[in-house]
Amino acid sequence: PRPPMTDKAKFRGHSDQPTISKIGEVAFARGERINVEIFALTYGSIVRQLLEDHEDVDKVNEQLEMMGYNIGVRLVDDFLAKSRITSCYSFHDSAEVIARAAFRMYLGINAYVGNWSENRRSFGIVFEDNPLTLFTELPESSKGLWYANTLTGVIRGALEMVRFSG
């Protein structure tokens, strides 16, 4: 079952305090988009090239995470400007904003937070759909590949930029 969702993030310039999910929906509707099939095929081509270049799945996982990290470091400023969120009161609230607003804003997907660790220092995000995996079939030789590991890096990079680090 889905965990209860809160809307405790603080917004700049909003007197009616819109919900976190609504922020992502509005920004997605206003933003420029590319065709989801082209996006998925381009990402798949990048992963395939990394597999050819490195041959070691662990190195590919590392490269995907680092690519995502570099994106997240830069993307957080754009997200804060477009969402007008000025602060989150806790790591939990930050996770909710990432899942319900950021993923909706940039990928147009619905996501929610779950799988919290016992010490509440790590969490999982569950996607209803993942555009990165469209048209994706991994061969046996890619066993252990974390295909969407770029998303992990994006989250880590963005959180580090707002002073959350592991």
C-alpha positions as CSV (number, residue, x, y, z in Angstrom):
1,P,0.0,0.0,0.0
2,R,1.1,3.6,-0.6
3,P,2.4,5.5,2.4
4,P,0.4,8.6,3.4
5,M,1.4,11.7,1.5
6,T,1.9,15.2,3.0
7,D,2.2,18.6,1.5
8,K,4.5,20.3,3.9
9,A,6.9,21.9,1.5
10,K,7.1,25.7,1.7
11,F,6.2,27.6,-1.5
12,R,7.3,31.1,-2.6
13,G,4.5,33.4,-3.9
14,H,1.6,31.0,-3.5
15,S,-1.2,32.2,-1.2
16,D,-3.3,29.0,-1.7
17,Q,-0.4,26.6,-1.1
18,P,-0.8,24.2,-4.1
19,T,-0.2,20.5,-3.6
20,I,3.1,19.1,-4.4
21,S,1.6,16.9,-7.2
22,K,-0.1,19.9,-8.7
23,I,3.2,21.8,-9.0
24,G,4.6,19.0,-11.1
25,E,1.6,18.7,-13.3
26,V,1.5,22.4,-14.1
27,A,5.2,22.6,-14.8
28,F,5.0,19.5,-17.1
29,A,2.1,21.0,-19.0
30,R,4.0,24.3,-19.6
31,G,7.4,22.8,-20.4
32,E,8.9,21.8,-23.6
33,R,8.8,18.0,-24.3
34,I,10.3,15.6,-26.7
35,N,8.7,12.5,-28.0
36,V,8.8,9.7,-25.3
37,E,9.9,7.1,-27.9
38,I,12.8,9.2,-29.1
39,F,13.8,9.8,-25.4
40,A,13.7,6.1,-24.6
41,L,15.6,5.0,-27.7
42,T,18.3,7.7,-27.1
43,Y,18.7,6.6,-23.6
44,G,18.9,2.9,-24.7
45,S,21.6,3.9,-27.2
46,I,23.6,5.5,-24.5
47,V,23.4,2.5,-22.3
48,R,24.3,0.1,-25.1
49,Q,27.3,2.2,-26.0
50,L,28.4,2.2,-22.4
51,L,28.1,-1.6,-22.3
52,E,30.2,-1.9,-25.5
53,D,32.9,0.5,-24.1
54,H,33.2,-0.9,-20.6
55,E,32.0,-4.6,-20.9
56,D,31.9,-4.7,-17.1
57,V,28.3,-4.1,-15.9
58,D,29.5,-2.6,-12.6
59,K,31.5,0.0,-14.5
60,V,28.4,0.8,-16.6
61,N,26.3,1.1,-13.4
62,E,28.9,3.5,-12.1
63,Q,28.9,5.6,-15.3
64,L,25.1,5.8,-15.4
65,E,25.0,7.0,-11.8
66,M,27.7,9.6,-12.5
67,M,25.9,10.9,-15.6
68,G,22.7,11.3,-13.5
69,Y,24.7,13.0,-10.7
70,N,26.0,15.6,-13.1
71,I,22.5,16.2,-14.4
72,G,21.0,16.4,-10.9
73,V,23.6,19.0,-9.8
74,R,22.4,21.3,-12.6
75,L,18.7,20.4,-12.7
76,V,18.0,21.3,-9.1
77,D,18.3,25.1,-9.8
78,D,15.8,24.8,-12.7
79,F,13.4,22.7,-10.5
80,L,13.5,25.2,-7.7
81,A,12.9,28.2,-10.0
82,K,10.0,26.5,-11.8
83,S,8.4,24.9,-8.8
84,R,8.8,28.0,-6.5
85,I,9.4,25.6,-3.6
86,T,11.7,27.4,-1.1
87,S,12.2,24.8,1.5
88,C,11.3,21.3,2.8
89,Y,11.2,20.7,6.5
90,S,12.7,17.3,6.5
91,F,14.3,14.6,4.4
92,H,10.9,12.9,4.2
93,D,9.4,16.1,2.7
94,S,12.3,16.3,0.2
95,A,11.7,12.7,-0.9
96,E,8.0,13.5,-1.4
97,V,8.8,16.6,-3.5
98,I,11.2,14.6,-5.7
99,A,8.7,11.8,-6.3
100,R,5.5,13.8,-6.7
101,A,6.7,17.0,-8.3
102,A,10.1,16.6,-9.9
103,F,9.5,13.3,-11.7
104,R,6.1,14.6,-12.8
105,M,7.7,17.9,-14.0
106,Y,10.6,16.4,-16.0
107,L,9.4,12.9,-17.1
108,G,5.6,13.3,-16.8
109,I,5.4,10.2,-14.6
110,N,3.6,9.5,-11.4
111,A,5.8,8.3,-8.5
112,Y,5.6,7.8,-4.8
113,V,8.0,7.3,-2.0
114,G,8.3,3.9,-0.2
115,N,10.8,1.4,1.1
116,W,12.2,3.6,3.8
117,S,15.3,2.2,5.6
118,E,15.0,1.6,9.3
119,N,17.2,4.7,10.1
120,R,15.1,6.8,7.6
121,R,18.3,7.9,5.7
122,S,17.4,6.2,2.4
123,F,14.2,5.6,0.5
124,G,12.9,4.1,-2.7
125,I,10.7,5.7,-5.3
126,V,8.1,3.6,-7.1
127,F,7.1,4.6,-10.6
128,E,3.8,3.8,-12.1
129,D,5.5,4.0,-15.5
130,N,9.2,4.5,-16.5
131,P,9.8,6.0,-19.9
132,L,13.4,4.9,-19.8
133,T,12.4,1.3,-20.0
134,L,10.2,1.6,-23.1
135,F,11.3,-0.8,-25.8
136,T,13.9,-2.3,-23.4
137,E,15.0,-5.9,-23.4
138,L,18.2,-6.8,-21.6
139,P,20.3,-9.8,-22.7
140,E,21.6,-12.3,-20.2
141,S,25.1,-10.8,-20.5
142,S,23.7,-7.6,-18.9
143,K,22.7,-9.4,-15.7
144,G,23.3,-7.0,-12.8
145,L,22.8,-3.9,-14.9
146,W,20.9,-1.2,-13.2
147,Y,19.4,0.2,-16.4
148,A,17.8,3.3,-14.9
149,N,20.7,4.1,-12.5
150,T,20.9,7.5,-14.1
151,L,17.8,8.4,-12.0
152,T,19.6,7.5,-8.8
153,G,22.4,9.8,-9.7
154,V,20.0,12.7,-10.6
155,I,18.4,12.3,-7.1
156,R,21.8,12.2,-5.3
157,G,23.2,15.2,-7.2
158,A,20.1,17.3,-6.6
159,L,20.0,16.4,-2.9
160,E,23.7,17.2,-2.4
161,M,23.1,20.6,-3.9
162,V,20.4,21.4,-1.3
163,R,22.7,20.2,1.5
164,F,21.4,16.6,1.9
165,S,24.2,14.0,1.6
166,G,24.7,10.4,2.6
